[in-house]
Amino acid sequence: MRQKTLISGIALSTVGVGVTSYLLKDKSNRQKVTGFVQSAKNKIPYFARKNTDAFPVEKAGHPDPHDVEDNKMVSEGSMYPVQYYDEKKK
């Protein structure tokens, strides 16, 4: 039973590839499909272009050298690795 399912799945995918290849051999059909895919992507919020001007992070990766509190926080670093190492060593 499982082998029949596998063979029928392979046959179905082969037929799908063949039909798709036949339909997309014309340039006009390829352009239609490309336009359809682009319009579908634009309708899905995940693929919609994001406005990078409204990016919420104001200072990422380039700290101000005169911002003492921020530099102090960065220099302290995370204490978790130190605690983990100390516990592991005991």
N, C-alpha and C positions, 0 to 999 in steps of 0.2 A: 504494500500500500504506500509506504513511504517513498519507494523508488518511483512509483507511478506519479506521485505528486511532484517529485523532483524533476522528472522528465517533462511533465506537462508545464511546469514553471519555466524550464529552460526553453521549451518550444514557444510558449507565450511571449517570453522576452525577446526571442529571436524574431518572431513575427512583428512585435512592436518596433524593434529596431529597423526591420525591413520597410515597414509602412512609413515610419518617420523619415528614413533616408529617401524614399521615393517622393514623399511630399515636399521635402526640403531641397530637392535637386534644382528647382527653379529659383532664381534670384528674387523674384517678386514674392514668392511664398516665404522665403527666408526673412525678407524685410518685414512682412506682415507679422510673422511670429516674433521677431525681435521687437517690433513696436508693441505687440500685445504683452510680452514679458516685461518690458520697461514700464508700461502703464500699470500693470499689475503690481510691480515692485513699488511704484510711487504711491499706490493706494494702501499698501501695508505700512503701518507706522514704524515698524522696526527698520525698514529699508529706506524710509523717507530721509532726505538730506537734513542733517541737523545744523542748526544755526550755531556756528562756533563763536560768534560775537557774544553770545549770552552764556559763555562757559562759566560755571560757578566758582572755579578755583582761580583766585587772583594771583597768588604767588606760589607757584609750584616749580620746584627745581632750582630756583634762583633766589636764595634768601638774601635779604638786605643785610650787609655787614654791620649796619648801625642799629639793627633791631636786636638789642641785647637779650631780651627774654626769649625770643625765638632761637637765637644761637645757643643760649644756655640749655634750652630744652633739647636741641639736637646734639649738643656735646654730651649730655647725660646719657643719651641712648636708651635702649630698652634694657631693663634689668632682668627680664625673663631668661635670656641665655646664660647670664652670670649665675643666677639662682640654680638653674638646671645643672650647670657644670659643677657648682659647689655640692649640690645634693648627690650627683653621680660620683663625685670624688670620695665622698664619705663612706 
